[in-house]
Amino acid sequence: MAVTIAKERWTSKVAEMTLGPKGLKVGGESTLPFLHFEGEMPNRPVTALEVFDMEPQDWPDILKEPFADVLNDPVAWAKKVVEYGADMVALRLMSAHPDWKDASADEVAKTAKAVAEAIDVPLIVLGCGVEEKDGQILPVVAEALEGKKCLIGCATADNYKSITAAVNGYGHSVIASSPLDINLCKQLNILITEMGLPLDRIAFDPLVGALGYGIEYAYSIMERARMGALTGDKMLATPIVCFVGMEAWKAKEAKDPDVPEWGPQADRAILWETTTATTFAIAGGTIFILRHPESMKRFNAFIDEAMKPNAY
Amino acid sequence: MGLTGLEIFKQLPKKNCKECGQPTCLAFAMQLAAGKASLDACPYVSDAAREALDAASAPPVALVKIGAGEKAFQIGNETVLFRHDKRFEHPTGIAIQVSDTEDVKAKVEKINKLVFDRVGQVHEVNMVAVANDSGDAAKFADAVKTAQDNTAYPLLLISGDAGAMEKALEIAGANKPVVYAADANNYEAMVALAKKYEAPLVVKGSDLNNLADLVEKVVALGYKNLILDSGARELSKVVADQTQIRRQALKLFRPFGYPTIAFANNDDPIMESMYASTYVAKYAGIVVMNSAEPQHILPVITLRLNVYTDPQKPIAVESKIYELLNPGPDAPVLVTTNFSLSYFCVAGDTEASRVPAYIIPVDTDGISVLTAWAAGKFTPETIADTVKKLGILEKVNHNSIIIPGGVAVLSGKTAELLGCEVIVGPRESAGIPSFFKQRWLNK
């Protein structure tokens, strides 16, 4: 008995973003994740590993170990990330945080420039997470990185104006971040496009939670955003950034070296990060910012399989 | 499914006999349409009408009961493709496979230990799958007996040999194991066995077309207690087939109106765990794995717990004293609501700060800080009641509590009610580490 394959006729697609010196393309899908039988996923989901501009204070040993000799040298660390095979480097300007070194915009911009010069993959630059401070430093960073086609964030409802203007002026793309609400995601995308930044230079971050810590909220927001994008809602049709590493490595299940009933830490921690990532991949995530190189390797092996054709 | 009360009413005897408990046939029809009554309550319905109504009122995905006793569970009855459209109804059953060529008792004992506690709730795997890898009927029967003697979990019996299955069912049949599987070559014998023991039967196709064919043949033999396997084993094909089967079921294509089984088995346990998690989110009724190691199973169980929560119902944590990082009498006391995400954010960021602390979630029916404040559920009174009831101020030596920055306005009245200092914390939990650094440790 022949089964009539049920295919959705999507009318629209996700914007395609181009990043970095070699023009890495992300997004652009015209179907739900990995449903190759009814549409195109022209670009596979991409990965970045995080680099801090100062030694991270709260990373567990298992996470520091692959970078043990470079934790104090962001340039060497970034090169190592490229060696590990990341599609991109995600530089986090932690030193600008008022609690840490309260580094100035010029200081962090210098570091960002040095890192960008040392690599040939696209650079993602992330602020310190304090909205006011990021609103000050990221425009200066954007200027220093002119022409590098970086992805810069995070812009929030409170600081997007200064960041968007600089990102637009110096030829970069922006990460728009809003807390776990599809309408807020959409609203910020609208505000940013109203400043003249084209939609294909915006990626949104719905503030994801890790496996076991509210992952289902961002999961459903991504599914809804993808449905919206494919049915013509342009303001939801941007690539989605997933800060997986940052969230997964907060979880006890990843960090705690010694809980016998959960089994040895090595596989458990890696699986906490990869499962968080693969779950967002099947919901519509596009850019995956991870921390451990082994998680990235495993995630890519999963994506290799998921990208195989499944036409009927 | 899909029939209106009036359409159902036309098929009823219209005697208004009240024997179904409803005042009229029309009232009964309305209850049927709402899914609140069963046609069995009507003693006079004709066979023809019953058939028409049964077929039309059957859920898009049949409900299948697996096992017997306290570990029995149900799969199916699903109504949506996306959890945000309503919710996923019955969490995927996780089956761990043991081979009849290995030490069955040892592995089953490991499987029995895959029980995890999460915020006071117990989560566990659901089945032991016994595979007839030896090809030997007697060995399979022995393995099934050993498994049954050593676990309370329902069994999944994997053998293509109807003779071996018959012997295994003589041992385990009374406990309603899942019979795997009826294929094109053996379906008549397998259906007869499944019928005899009223056990759920997996129908295994070589692709979707072949699966639909086979289901029709099995249904023609009068058996409908079914689970579907499209035969796909590669990740992208399984995702496609699972999506197709769910989509077709929701369109009421009857051959696919049953729950599914997916096999994540992989020699690489990390790959296997990632596959299993994907199948939990993508519609599998049962997922089968080889690993019985907690580090590979905990992520899958946790994702199942997350994905199968009801998006329309906020999830609450218990309102009690949570002690993080062994707090002493000088540790800060953080007040939040019992919305699980609020609690998890506060707990996660407090742990990240490495400052030992107490967290006190006020019972706000599981809604978040600002929503609960707006709804009058997170008030000076509810905070004060909770703090007093739990006796937290007797455990600390500083007579102070910290409330979320978003409800700073509550601080004065709360301080008055409790006679303690009320410190206004950060608006977002992400600000907790720097709040502790700047405001608490320097105190």
Interface residues (C-beta under 8 A of the other chain):
Chain A: M1 A2 V3 I5 A6 F34 L35 H36 F37 D58 H97 P98 D99 G129 G209 L211 G212 Y213 G214 I215 E216 Y217 Y219 S220 E223 R224 M227 K250 A251 K252 E253 E261 W262 G263 P264 Q265 A266 D267 R268 I270 L271 W272 T274 T275 T278 T279 I282 A283 R298 A301 F302 E305 A306 M307 K308 P309 N310 Y312
Chain B: F82 R83 H84 K113 F116 R118 L208 N209 A212 D213 E216 E234 L235 S236 K237 V239 A240 T243 Q244 R247 Q248 K251 F253 P255 F256 P269 I270 M271 S273 M274 Y275 S277 T278 A281 K282 E293 P294 Q295 H296 L298 P299 V300 T302 L303 L305 N306 V307 T309 P311 S340 L341 F344 C345 G348 D349 E351 A352 R354 A430 P433 S434 K437 Q438
